[in-house]
Amino acid sequence: MEFKFKKKYTEQERKKDYKELNRKHPNKYPIIFQKMPNSTLENLNKEKYLIDPELSFRQVNYFVKGKLSLEDEHKNIRFFINGKIPIKYYEIVKDVYDKNKDKDGFLYLGFDYKPKKISINKIIFFVMIFILLILIFNIMKFLLKNSLKNKQKLSDQNTLLNNSLKKKQKILEQNTSKNNSLENQQKFSDQNTSKNNSLENQQKFSEQNTPKNNQKKRKKKKIRMKVKNQRKRKIKKLIKMNMKVIIIKRKDIKKKSN
């Protein structure tokens, strides 16, 4: 790479210039900056700058960016010794100057725009965050599905319980209706017994009035009494059986409900 500063001035003129600068500023190093060929960056206002030897080239990067008025913080400047050898940001100006200064005493550096590269670690980091977000989303989705399933199961169980309670209620109502019917039968039987008693009383009165037929009537009475007693026994047995069935059913219903 050819530097314009060398074309403008002869070697002797450049040496004199260096001696004057060194006499006036012994703690500064003279460096010539020129943009690289085919670079999209603008040229600096001047080529020659005095730089502190203790600076790193990362700090020189900020210095040149300030001169070029680059507002984009993501743009970095990279430097090349004599427009060929790239310089790393951690290198110090003094070390580079001592090793690579020209015969005339100046250090010649080319500069160009360096796009900021995304490191592999950052790419891995973003990929991991993306995977974690997907996992969290899938976990939340799974939990929501399970909660909905549990709610559905609870609702189904409640409906089953309600249905079972309705069935039990129906059975109880049926049993109460049976009990009522049995009670009505009992009342009817009591009414019949009262009627029979009245008939018996009438029969007694008639028997007293008709002493001749007493024996026959007594026999008939005995037969009737036997029949009546048998009927009463049968009715009582039926009532007891029904009551036992009702009590057993109620116990079963209580056990199921518990």
C-alpha positions as CSV (number, residue, x, y, z in Angstrom):
1,M,0.0,0.0,0.0
2,E,1.3,3.4,-1.0
3,F,1.0,6.3,1.4
4,K,0.3,9.8,0.1
5,F,2.5,11.3,2.9
6,K,5.6,9.6,1.4
7,K,4.7,10.9,-2.1
8,K,4.3,14.5,-0.9
9,Y,7.5,14.7,1.1
10,T,11.0,13.4,0.5
11,E,12.7,11.1,3.0
12,Q,14.9,14.0,4.3
13,E,11.9,16.3,4.8
14,R,10.1,13.6,6.7
15,K,13.2,13.0,8.9
16,K,13.4,16.7,9.7
17,D,9.7,16.8,10.5
18,Y,10.1,13.8,12.9
19,K,13.0,15.4,14.7
20,E,11.0,18.6,15.3
21,L,8.0,16.7,16.5
22,N,10.2,14.5,18.8
23,R,11.9,17.7,20.2
24,K,8.5,19.4,20.9
25,H,6.6,16.2,22.0
26,P,9.1,13.7,23.3
27,N,6.4,11.6,25.0
28,K,4.2,11.2,21.9
29,Y,4.7,8.9,18.8
30,P,4.0,10.3,15.3
31,I,1.7,8.0,13.3
32,I,0.5,8.4,9.8
33,F,-3.2,7.2,9.2
34,Q,-4.6,6.5,5.8
35,K,-7.7,4.6,4.8
36,M,-7.3,1.3,2.9
37,P,-7.9,1.1,-0.8
38,N,-11.6,0.3,-1.6
39,S,-12.7,1.3,1.9
40,T,-16.1,2.9,2.4
41,L,-14.8,5.1,5.2
42,E,-13.9,8.8,4.7
43,N,-10.4,10.1,5.0
44,L,-9.3,11.8,8.2
45,N,-8.9,15.6,8.1
46,K,-5.1,15.2,8.5
47,E,-2.8,12.3,8.1
48,K,-0.3,12.9,10.9
49,Y,-1.2,12.4,14.6
50,L,0.7,12.3,17.8
51,I,-0.4,9.3,19.9
52,D,0.3,8.4,23.5
53,P,2.6,5.3,23.5
54,E,0.8,3.7,26.5
55,L,-2.6,3.5,24.7
56,S,-3.9,0.2,23.4
57,F,-5.2,0.0,19.8
58,R,-8.8,-0.4,21.2
59,Q,-8.4,3.1,22.6
60,V,-6.8,4.2,19.2
61,N,-10.0,2.7,17.6
62,Y,-12.2,5.1,19.7
63,F,-9.9,8.0,18.9
64,V,-10.1,7.4,15.1
65,K,-13.9,6.8,15.3
66,G,-14.2,10.2,17.1
67,K,-12.3,11.9,14.3
68,L,-14.5,10.2,11.7
69,S,-17.6,11.1,13.7
70,L,-19.0,7.5,13.5
71,E,-22.2,7.5,15.6
72,D,-22.8,3.7,15.2
73,E,-21.3,2.1,18.3
74,H,-21.2,-1.3,16.6
75,K,-18.8,-0.1,13.9
76,N,-15.1,-0.8,14.8
77,I,-11.9,0.3,13.0
78,R,-9.2,-2.2,12.3
79,F,-5.6,-1.1,11.7
80,F,-2.9,-2.6,9.4
81,I,0.9,-2.0,9.6
82,N,2.0,-0.5,6.3
83,G,-1.5,-1.5,5.0
84,K,-0.6,-5.2,5.2
85,I,-0.3,-6.7,8.7
86,P,-3.4,-6.5,10.9
87,I,-3.1,-5.2,14.5
88,K,-4.9,-6.7,17.5
89,Y,-6.8,-4.5,19.8
90,Y,-5.0,-5.5,22.9
91,E,-1.6,-4.5,21.5
92,I,0.1,-1.4,22.8
93,V,1.2,1.6,20.6
94,K,4.7,1.6,22.0
95,D,5.3,-2.1,21.1
96,V,4.0,-1.8,17.6
97,Y,5.8,1.5,17.0
98,D,9.2,0.1,18.2
99,K,9.0,-2.9,16.0
100,N,7.5,-1.4,12.8
101,K,8.4,2.3,12.6
102,D,9.9,3.5,9.2
103,K,13.4,4.9,8.6
104,D,12.0,8.4,8.7
105,G,10.7,7.8,12.3
106,F,7.0,7.6,11.4
107,L,4.7,4.6,11.9
108,Y,2.5,4.1,8.8
109,L,-1.0,2.5,9.5
110,G,-3.9,1.8,7.1
111,F,-7.4,1.6,8.6
112,D,-10.7,0.2,7.5
113,Y,-14.2,-0.6,8.8
114,K,-14.5,-3.8,10.7
115,P,-18.0,-5.2,11.0
116,K,-18.7,-6.5,14.5
117,K,-19.0,-10.2,14.5
118,I,-21.3,-12.1,16.7
119,S,-19.3,-14.6,18.7
120,I,-20.1,-18.3,18.8
121,N,-20.8,-18.1,22.5
122,K,-23.4,-15.5,22.0
123,I,-25.1,-17.6,19.2
124,I,-25.1,-20.6,21.6
125,F,-26.5,-18.4,24.4
126,F,-29.4,-17.2,22.2
127,V,-30.1,-20.7,20.9
128,M,-30.2,-22.0,24.5
129,I,-32.6,-19.2,25.5
130,F,-34.8,-20.0,22.5
131,I,-34.8,-23.7,23.4
132,L,-35.7,-22.9,27.0
133,L,-38.6,-20.7,25.9
134,I,-39.9,-23.5,23.8
135,L,-39.6,-26.0,26.7
136,I,-41.3,-23.6,29.1
137,F,-44.1,-23.1,26.5
138,N,-44.6,-26.9,26.1
139,I,-44.6,-27.5,29.9
140,M,-47.2,-24.8,30.4
141,K,-49.3,-26.3,27.6
142,F,-49.0,-29.8,29.2
143,L,-50.0,-28.4,32.6
144,L,-53.0,-26.6,31.2
145,K,-54.1,-29.8,29.4
146,N,-53.8,-31.8,32.6
147,S,-55.7,-29.2,34.6
148,L,-58.5,-29.2,32.1
149,K,-58.6,-33.0,32.2
150,N,-58.7,-33.0,36.0
151,K,-61.6,-30.5,35.9
152,Q,-63.4,-32.7,33.4
153,K,-62.9,-35.7,35.6
154,L,-64.2,-33.9,38.6
155,S,-67.2,-32.7,36.7
156,D,-67.9,-36.3,35.5
157,Q,-67.6,-37.6,39.0
158,N,-70.0,-34.9,40.3
159,T,-72.5,-35.8,37.6
160,L,-72.2,-39.5,38.5
161,L,-72.7,-38.7,42.2
162,N,-75.7,-36.6,41.3
163,N,-77.1,-39.4,39.3
164,S,-76.5,-41.9,42.0
165,L,-78.2,-39.6,44.6
166,K,-81.2,-39.1,42.2
167,K,-81.5,-42.9,41.9
168,K,-81.3,-43.3,45.7
169,Q,-83.9,-40.6,46.1
170,K,-86.2,-42.5,43.6
171,I,-85.7,-45.7,45.5
172,L,-86.5,-44.0,48.8
173,E,-89.7,-42.5,47.3
174,Q,-90.7,-45.9,46.0
175,N,-90.1,-47.4,49.4
176,T,-92.2,-44.7,51.0
177,S,-95.0,-45.3,48.6
178,K,-94.8,-49.0,49.4
179,N,-95.0,-48.2,53.0
180,N,-97.9,-45.9,52.5
181,S,-99.7,-48.7,50.5
182,L,-99.0,-51.2,53.3
183,E,-100.3,-48.7,55.8
184,N,-103.4,-48.3,53.7
185,Q,-103.8,-52.0,53.6
186,Q,-103.4,-52.2,57.3
187,K,-106.1,-49.6,57.7
188,F,-108.4,-51.4,55.4
189,S,-107.8,-54.7,57.3
190,D,-108.5,-52.9,60.5
191,Q,-111.7,-51.5,59.0
192,N,-112.7,-55.1,57.9
193,T,-111.9,-56.4,61.4
194,S,-114.2,-53.7,62.9
195,K,-116.9,-54.7,60.5
196,N,-116.4,-58.3,61.3
197,N,-116.6,-57.5,65.0
198,S,-119.9,-55.7,64.4
199,L,-121.1,-58.6,62.5
200,E,-120.1,-60.9,65.3
201,N,-121.9,-58.8,67.8
202,Q,-125.0,-59.0,65.6
203,Q,-124.5,-62.7,65.3
204,K,-124.3,-63.0,69.1
205,F,-127.5,-61.0,69.5
206,S,-129.2,-63.2,66.9
207,E,-127.8,-66.4,68.6
208,Q,-129.3,-65.2,71.9
209,N,-132.6,-64.8,70.2
210,T,-132.3,-68.2,68.4
211,P,-131.1,-70.7,71.0
212,K,-131.9,-73.7,68.7
213,N,-129.2,-72.9,66.2
214,N,-126.5,-72.0,68.7
215,Q,-124.4,-75.1,68.0
216,K,-124.3,-74.6,64.2
217,K,-123.5,-70.9,64.6
218,R,-120.8,-71.6,67.0
219,K,-119.1,-74.0,64.6
220,K,-119.4,-71.4,61.8
221,K,-117.9,-68.8,64.1
222,K,-115.0,-70.9,64.9
223,I,-114.4,-71.5,61.2
224,R,-114.7,-67.8,60.5
225,M,-112.4,-66.9,63.4
226,K,-109.8,-69.4,62.1
227,V,-109.9,-67.9,58.6
228,K,-109.7,-64.4,60.0
229,N,-106.8,-65.3,62.2
230,Q,-105.0,-66.9,59.3
231,R,-105.5,-63.8,57.2
232,K,-104.3,-61.5,59.9
233,R,-101.2,-63.6,60.3
234,K,-100.5,-63.6,56.6
235,I,-100.9,-59.8,56.5
236,K,-98.6,-59.3,59.5
237,K,-96.0,-61.6,57.9
238,L,-96.2,-59.6,54.7
239,I,-95.8,-56.3,56.5
240,K,-92.8,-57.6,58.5
241,M,-91.1,-58.9,55.3
242,N,-91.6,-55.6,53.5
243,M,-90.3,-53.6,56.5
244,K,-87.1,-55.8,56.6
245,V,-86.5,-55.3,52.9
246,I,-86.9,-51.5,53.3
247,I,-84.5,-51.5,56.3
248,I,-81.8,-53.5,54.3
249,K,-82.1,-51.2,51.3
250,R,-81.7,-48.1,53.4
251,K,-78.5,-49.6,55.0
252,D,-77.1,-50.4,51.6
253,I,-77.8,-46.8,50.4
254,K,-76.1,-45.4,53.5
255,K,-73.0,-47.6,52.9
256,K,-72.7,-46.6,49.3
257,S,-73.1,-42.9,50.0
258,N,-70.4,-43.1,52.7
